[in-house]
Amino acid sequence: MKAEHKALVAAAKKIRARAHAPYSGYQVGAAVRGDDGVIYPGANVENASYGLTLCAERNAVSAAVLAGCKKLTAVAVVTDSNPPAAPCGMCRQALAEFALDLPVILVNLDGVELETSLEALLPHAFRAERGVFEPAQTSRPSNKPKR
């Protein structure tokens, strides 16, 4: 593991213990590093109305944003899955709001480590600069009706 990611993984491991997962028993810890160099941790918080559950990654992103950081440089996710679990689709999109070229470090409690990127996990992410309903592409389609 790269030296700059060790503190990020340590923060995700530590916060994982604070997860509120009484329904699934599946604790997740995440930590994002902002372009300010600060590490912002988050853990999953489940709800009896399961759709209201907040993932660890989105909690970490929220902590960064609430502290004034709006650019992320890395994310670490710690689970007890083998192989280590990647962020869900909703979390991938939330991360993409603040960075596309983002290293994603996935670690489990057995010490298995995987590194990927957000772009690999979420190709053609929806982004404001691409315009509403316009996915990433090399050329713009014509808006002319087909005949």
C-alpha positions as CSV (number, residue, x, y, z in Angstrom):
1,M,0.0,0.0,0.0
2,K,1.2,3.5,-0.8
3,A,2.4,5.4,2.2
4,E,0.0,8.3,1.6
5,H,-2.9,5.8,1.8
6,K,-2.0,4.3,5.2
7,A,-3.5,7.1,7.3
8,L,-6.6,7.1,5.2
9,V,-7.1,3.3,5.7
10,A,-6.3,3.6,9.5
11,A,-9.0,6.3,9.8
12,A,-11.6,4.1,7.9
13,K,-10.7,1.1,10.1
14,K,-11.1,3.2,13.3
15,I,-14.4,4.8,12.4
16,R,-15.9,1.4,11.2
17,A,-16.3,0.5,14.9
18,R,-18.8,3.4,15.2
19,A,-21.1,2.1,12.5
20,H,-24.8,1.7,13.3
21,A,-25.6,-1.6,11.7
22,P,-28.2,-3.4,13.9
23,Y,-30.1,-4.8,10.9
24,S,-27.5,-6.2,8.6
25,G,-24.6,-6.5,11.1
26,Y,-22.4,-5.2,8.2
27,Q,-20.2,-2.4,9.4
28,V,-18.4,-0.2,6.9
29,G,-15.8,2.5,7.5
30,A,-14.7,5.0,4.9
31,A,-12.4,8.0,4.9
32,V,-11.8,10.6,2.2
33,R,-8.9,12.9,1.9
34,G,-9.6,16.4,0.8
35,D,-7.3,18.6,-1.3
36,D,-6.7,20.4,2.0
37,G,-4.9,17.3,3.2
38,V,-7.4,16.6,5.9
39,I,-8.9,13.1,6.3
40,Y,-12.7,13.0,6.8
41,P,-14.1,9.6,8.1
42,G,-17.6,8.2,7.9
43,A,-19.4,5.0,8.9
44,N,-22.6,3.5,7.7
45,V,-25.8,4.4,9.7
46,E,-28.7,2.0,9.1
47,N,-32.3,2.8,9.6
48,A,-35.3,0.5,10.2
49,S,-36.7,2.0,6.9
50,Y,-33.7,0.5,5.0
51,G,-33.9,3.0,2.1
52,L,-32.9,5.8,4.6
53,T,-29.7,4.0,5.5
54,L,-26.6,6.2,5.0
55,C,-23.5,4.6,3.6
56,A,-20.1,5.2,5.1
57,E,-18.7,6.8,1.9
58,R,-21.5,9.4,1.7
59,N,-21.1,10.2,5.4
60,A,-17.4,10.8,4.8
61,V,-18.1,13.0,1.8
62,S,-20.7,14.9,3.8
63,A,-18.2,15.5,6.6
64,A,-15.7,16.9,4.1
65,V,-18.2,19.2,2.4
66,L,-19.5,20.5,5.8
67,A,-15.9,21.3,6.7
68,G,-15.6,23.4,3.5
69,C,-13.7,20.9,1.4
70,K,-15.1,20.4,-2.1
71,K,-12.3,18.5,-3.8
72,L,-11.3,14.9,-2.9
73,T,-8.0,13.2,-3.6
74,A,-8.6,9.7,-2.3
75,V,-11.0,7.4,-0.6
76,A,-10.6,4.2,1.5
77,V,-13.3,1.8,2.3
78,V,-13.0,-0.9,5.0
79,T,-15.3,-3.9,5.2
80,D,-15.3,-7.5,6.4
81,S,-16.0,-8.8,2.9
82,N,-13.7,-11.0,1.0
83,P,-12.7,-9.6,-1.5
84,P,-13.1,-6.1,0.0
85,A,-16.3,-4.4,-1.1
86,A,-16.4,-1.5,-3.4
87,P,-18.7,1.5,-2.9
88,C,-22.3,1.1,-4.1
89,G,-23.6,3.0,-7.1
90,M,-25.1,5.8,-5.1
91,C,-21.8,6.3,-3.3
92,R,-19.8,6.2,-6.5
93,Q,-22.0,9.0,-7.9
94,A,-21.7,11.0,-4.7
95,L,-17.9,10.7,-4.9
96,A,-17.9,11.7,-8.6
97,E,-19.4,15.0,-7.6
98,F,-16.1,16.0,-6.0
99,A,-13.5,14.1,-8.0
100,L,-13.3,11.8,-11.0
101,D,-9.6,10.9,-10.9
102,L,-9.9,9.4,-7.5
103,P,-7.9,6.5,-6.1
104,V,-10.2,4.0,-4.3
105,I,-8.5,1.8,-1.7
106,L,-10.5,-1.2,-0.7
107,V,-9.4,-3.1,2.4
108,N,-10.9,-6.0,4.5
109,L,-10.2,-7.0,8.1
110,D,-8.0,-9.9,6.9
111,G,-5.6,-7.3,5.4
112,V,-6.6,-7.9,1.7
113,E,-6.0,-4.6,-0.1
114,L,-7.2,-3.6,-3.6
115,E,-6.7,-0.3,-5.3
116,T,-8.7,0.9,-8.2
117,S,-10.1,4.3,-9.4
118,L,-13.4,5.9,-9.3
119,E,-13.3,6.3,-13.1
120,A,-12.9,2.5,-13.4
121,L,-15.8,1.9,-11.0
122,L,-18.0,4.5,-12.6
123,P,-17.2,5.2,-16.2
124,H,-19.1,8.0,-17.8
125,A,-20.2,9.4,-14.5
126,F,-23.0,12.0,-14.6
127,R,-21.4,15.4,-14.1
128,A,-22.8,18.9,-14.2
129,E,-20.2,20.1,-16.8
130,R,-21.4,17.4,-19.2
131,G,-24.9,18.9,-19.1
132,V,-28.2,17.5,-18.1
133,F,-28.8,14.0,-19.5
134,E,-25.6,14.1,-21.5
135,P,-23.2,11.2,-20.7
136,A,-19.5,11.4,-21.4
137,Q,-18.8,10.9,-25.1
138,T,-16.3,11.9,-27.7
139,S,-18.8,13.6,-30.0
140,R,-22.2,15.2,-29.5
141,P,-25.2,13.6,-31.0
142,S,-27.3,15.6,-33.3
143,N,-30.5,16.9,-31.8
144,K,-32.2,16.7,-35.2
145,P,-35.2,14.3,-35.3
146,K,-34.6,11.1,-37.2
147,R,-36.7,10.6,-40.3
